[in-house]
Amino acid sequence: GAQAYRLERFDYDRMQWVALQNSLRLTRFRDANAGSDRLAVYRVCGLNQQGAGEYSVVYPVRLGGPHVRPGNVQGLAVSRGSFADKITVRWEADPGAQRYHVFRFDSTRGRWSGPFTTTQPVYLDSAEPVASGAWMSYTVLAENQAGTSDPIRPAHGFTNRSGPRAADEFLAAPDGVHASLNANQLRLDWKAVTGAREYFIFRKRERDAEYSFVQNIPAGQLQFTESFPGQAGDLYLYRVSAGSDAQTVSATSLPAAVFQNPERTLVRRRFLLEDRTDRFEGTWTALDWDGETGPREISIELEWSDGSFGGLFRVGDLPARPFSGEYVQGSNLIETEGFRMEVVPGREDESLVDITNRRISPQDVHLAFLRD
């Protein structure tokens, strides 16, 4: 009976749920501003003429970072006849990637070449075979210290001998784009791009289909401010691109989101301000599969004494491993060296656990646990 959906992500900076979509018509959504190297927590509810239904269970997602293998590259696009001497290969930046590896398939020679490695989400291919005008196919892998993503479906392009010659240099997309809101004043910051003469600001409301140009900013000014363009409850996305003296323009940055809270959402703080250790006490369990031995039950038993906690970590029938730490009153998480447990906001029998301490677990653990 749902006619649309409301999708929310928990904002750990403001300690409240933030609506990413208030009237989503599709049953899928790509969050391009989720961040990196962290846990993102989502929930969704259905909407119809009678109002909103109950929220779903909370879905935790481990986002990429230097310690998590990058996801598959998204948004691969290859130029088709734009230049006489080069093919431009672009894709969306992965927040956890440290470098990218580009592979080219030459249809006339029937073989792959590469990898061609770059740290930017763009590659200008000027190799000799490209100038022939034949179709070339490209795939891209993202890499960091934790591993490499899987190959993706190739995208295809070619050069055009009668087209313009590409510039020898290209501009990287601006990095470190961050949006903040103080009262009703919005501020956008980003890092300088080598070779940039100016920057272009684009924005859109979350439910709009396209970005609109807002303003160009001189190269020495890495900041943009304006009054928040919407109303309370609106979510806006901002992107930045760089321009050079050669009239070339970079790809746009990853989007930065800014949200104006409606006053009524402040009541959502109440479940986070309670000083209770009983939210952690008890036995928590999860299932894990190492790909070889089959599913195994993992359990964590916690108890308290004078502001400190003690725990036992078990994997299947293996001996329990003890650990301990201090609890900060008012916090919704407990943490000690190489161990972190966070109770999911609004779901006190669900928690997200990260373990990297080999004295506690022989392998890294990044799982959602349920309390028995």
Secondary structure, DSSP 8 states (H G I E B T S, - for coil): --SEEEEEEEETTTTEEEEEEEEE-SS----TT--SSSEEEEEEEEEETTEE------EEEE--BTTB--------EE-BSS-SS-EEEE----TT-SEEEEEEEETTTTEEEEEEEESSSEEEE--GGGGG---EEEEEEEEETTEE------EEEB--TTS----S---------EEEEETTEEEEE----TT-SEEEEEEEETT-SS-EEEEEEETT--EEEEE--S-TT-EEEEEEEEE-TTS-B------EEEE---GGGGGGGGGGS---STTT-EEEEEEEE-SSS-EEEEEEEEEEETTEEEEEEEETTS--EEEEEE--TT-SEEEETTEEEEEETTEEEEEEEEE--TTT-SS-EEEEEEE-
